[in-house]
Each structure stands twice: as C-alpha cells, then as structure tokens.
C-alpha cells in the first residue's frame, strides 16, 4: 500500500504540468505502467496524483491528444498544411509518428497554445514549422517548410479576423488591403511547387540564384507567386521613392 504524506497535493499549475508530461511523454507513461508511481514521482505531491491514474484512460487520452495536435482544425491538419515538406522528410526516412513525437517533446510545442483562450500562443502550424526548420539543413526543405507556413498564415489572415493566435514570422507588413510579405527562395525549390507568373516561369527566376516570392491578402482572397525584383522593392525596410513606386504599382493591381 502506498503511503502519501498529508497535505502533499499538487497545486493547479504543478498538476497541469504533470498531466501534460504524462500525455506528451510515452516513455514516462511506460515507466509508470511498468515500475509504478513510486518510481516515477518526483515528490509526495506527484506520488499522490500518479497513484490514482487510470493507465488505460491515460493511454487513450494521449492518443487523442496526438490526433488533436496532428489534426488541430476541422478544415485542415499539419499533414495537409505541409504535404511537400513531409514528403521531403519521408524521403529521408522520417515517419509522421517520428515527427509528431519529436515535435511534442520539443520546446517549439510549448509555444503552441494547446488550450484555447488560456493565453496568447503560436498557431500549431507556426510552432511545427519552427520545429522542422530547426533541424533542416537542405535548402529545398527550408524553402518548402517556409512556403507552406506562409500559405497557412496568409490563409488565416484572409479568413480569420481577429486572429485567435499570434504570428511571430518576420516580414509580414500591413497594407491598405490586408497584409503582404516577400520571401527569397532557390529557383529549384520554387519549380517544385509549380509556381508561375502569368502562366510562365518568371524570366527573372530562370537562371537566377534567388527567386522573389510574394504573398498578399486582399478582399478577394489570398494571392501569391513569383514576382520581379521591382515588386520586391515594395518590401524594403527604409522609405524610398523606389519603394513607394512599387507599392503604388501593387495598389493599382489591388494588392497593396
């Protein structure tokens, strides 16, 4: 029989932390099942809580949580948000289970607001992209993760106001019609996305070392694609006549 010290109960914050660790850490759950609460508990308060855990219910809840994180919204999931990125990773031997487990154990997951309305946090998509980018060395993977994240963020900026999460991705600027951003990618990466300008690959992109790719929210929806260096001038940080000329040109096209 397990003895628990009187008054050792965990407060709300420590109890929440323990429960999240149990849900996110499969190794911890396995130790609890195999070795018992006394082998896992860090103090009498944790022992009191762990001694009362229903292991079958814990495993069921953990599986549901993994599914919730992988498919956080009724309209999409991490798998459908990052299809090209996941294919690139799977080509190196990574599985969806491996990636989800690594994400859940990473500090990036802690930046995702798991429980709605508790505190501001990143979207699951941006937290997951941060996790993928941390270990990404190949340019194609870095470009593709960034592109698919930008599509997700700009889709939300187009459809969801006010946002239910914060955005930490840099370089997203407000415009008269919404928001805009530009990123620089390898032309070989862009080619795999089928990106075109006017139905043809951008002339500046062909043979170039870098390709400018812009994203815009407008009342009509999301617009994105390869742009010229002159369009990219609209995103320069400092005020200049060149920047204002580019922004006026985009405004005439309903993009700024």
TAKA-V375772 format. One record per residue. N is the residue number from 0. OMEGA is omega in whole degrees, -180 to 180 (none if undefined). NEAR is the number of other C-alpha atoms within 8 Angstrom. D_FIRST is the distance of its C-alpha to the first C-alpha in whole Angstrom. Layout:
<<N OMEGA NEAR D_FIRST> <N OMEGA NEAR D_FIRST>>
This chain:
<<0 -178 2 0> <1 178 4 4> <2 -180 4 6> <3 -179 9 10> <4 178 6 13> <5 176 5 15> <6 -176 4 18> <7 -175 9 17> <8 179 10 18> <9 172 10 20> <10 -174 6 24> <11 -177 6 26> <12 -179 7 27> <13 178 8 24> <14 178 10 23> <15 179 8 26> <16 -180 8 26> <17 -178 9 22> <18 178 8 23> <19 178 8 26> <20 178 9 25> <21 -178 11 23> <22 -174 13 26> <23 -173 9 28> <24 -179 9 26> <25 179 8 26> <26 178 6 25> <27 178 10 22> <28 180 11 21> <29 178 8 21> <30 179 11 19> <31 -179 11 16> <32 -174 8 16> <33 -171 6 17> <34 178 9 15> <35 -174 10 12> <36 -176 10 12> <37 -180 7 11> <38 -175 8 14> <39 -173 11 16> <40 178 10 15> <41 -178 6 18> <42 -178 6 17> <43 179 11 14> <44 178 10 16> <45 180 13 16> <46 179 14 12> <47 -179 11 12> <48 -175 10 15> <49 -180 9 14> <50 -177 9 10> <51 -176 6 12> <52 172 7 15> <53 -173 6 17> <54 180 7 18> <55 179 6 21> <56 178 7 22> <57 180 11 22> <58 179 10 24> <59 -180 8 26> <60 179 9 27> <61 178 10 27> <62 179 8 30> <63 179 8 32> <64 178 9 32> <65 179 9 33> <66 -180 9 36> <67 -179 8 36> <68 -178 8 37> <69 180 10 39> <70 -170 11 41> <71 -177 11 41> <72 180 6 44> <73 -178 6 46> <74 -178 4 49> <75 -178 9 48> <76 175 11 45> <77 -180 12 45> <78 -180 9 46> <79 177 7 49> <80 -176 11 50> <81 -175 11 50> <82 -180 8 51> <83 179 7 53> <84 -179 11 51> <85 177 10 48> <86 178 8 51> <87 180 9 52> <88 179 11 48> <89 176 9 48> <90 178 7 51> <91 178 6 49> <92 180 6 46> <93 176 9 44> <94 177 8 42> <95 180 7 41> <96 179 6 37> <97 -176 8 38> <98 180 9 40> <99 179 10 37> <100 178 8 34> <101 179 8 36> <102 -178 11 38> <103 -179 8 34> <104 -175 9 33> <105 175 9 36> <106 179 6 37> <107 -180 11 40> <108 -179 13 37> <109 -180 7 36> <110 175 9 40> <111 180 11 40> <112 -175 14 39> <113 -177 4 36> <114 -178 5 36> <115 172 6 39> <116 177 5 40> <117 -179 6 38> <118 178 6 40> <119 178 9 43> <120 178 9 42> <121 169 14 44> <122 176 11 45> <123 -178 12 42> <124 -179 11 46> <125 177 11 47> <126 -180 13 43> <127 178 12 43> <128 178 11 47> <129 178 9 46> <130 -179 12 43> <131 -176 9 46> <132 -178 9 48> <133 -178 6 46> <134 -176 6 46> <135 177 9 50> <136 -178 6 53> <137 -179 6 55> <138 -179 9 57> <139 180 9 57> <140 -180 12 54> <141 180 11 54> <142 -174 11 57> <143 176 11 55> <144 -179 13 52> <145 -180 9 54> <146 -178 8 56> <147 174 11 54> <148 -179 13 52> <149 177 9 55> <150 180 9 56> <151 -179 10 52> <152 -178 9 53> <153 172 13 57> <154 178 10 56> <155 179 9 53> <156 179 12 56> <157 -169 13 58> <158 -170 6 56> <159 177 8 54> <160 -5 6 55> <161 179 4 53> <162 177 8 51> <163 -180 6 47> <164 177 9 46> <165 177 9 48> <166 178 8 50> <167 178 5 50> <168 -176 6 53> <169 171 4 56> <170 175 6 59> <171 -173 9 59> <172 176 7 62> <173 176 7 63> <174 178 8 66> <175 -176 6 68> <176 179 10 67> <177 -178 13 63> <178 178 15 62> <179 177 13 63> <180 174 11 62> <181 176 12 63> <182 179 7 62> <183 -177 8 63> <184 171 11 62> <185 179 12 64> <186 179 12 66> <187 176 7 65> <188 -178 12 62> <189 -178 11 63> <190 -179 8 65> <191 179 7 62> <192 -177 6 61> <193 -177 6 65> <194 179 10 66> <195 173 10 70> <196 -179 10 72> <197 179 5 75> <198 179 5 74> <199 176 6 74> <200 -179 10 72> <201 178 11 73> <202 179 5 76> <203 -178 9 75> <204 -179 13 72> <205 179 8 74> <206 -179 5 74> <207 178 8 72> <208 -178 7 69> <209 177 9 67> <210 174 14 67> <211 -179 14 67> <212 -174 12 65> <213 179 13 65> <214 -179 14 63> <215 166 14 64> <216 178 17 63> <217 176 14 65> <218 180 7 66> <219 179 5 67> <220 -177 7 63> <221 174 11 62> <222 180 8 65> <223 178 8 64> <224 178 10 66> <225 179 13 68> <226 179 12 70> <227 176 9 73> <228 179 8 73> <229 176 7 75> <230 -180 10 73> <231 178 13 70> <232 179 10 72> <233 -175 12 71> <234 178 8 68> <235 -174 8 69> <236 -177 4 67> <237 178 4 70> <238 177 7 73> <239 178 6 76> <240 179 6 79> <241 179 8 78> <242 -178 12 74> <243 177 10 76> <244 180 9 78> <245 -180 13 75> <246 177 11 73> <247 178 9 77> <248 178 8 77> <249 179 11 73> <250 179 9 74> <251 179 8 77> <252 178 7 75> <253 -176 8 72> <254 -176 10 70> <255 none 16 70>>
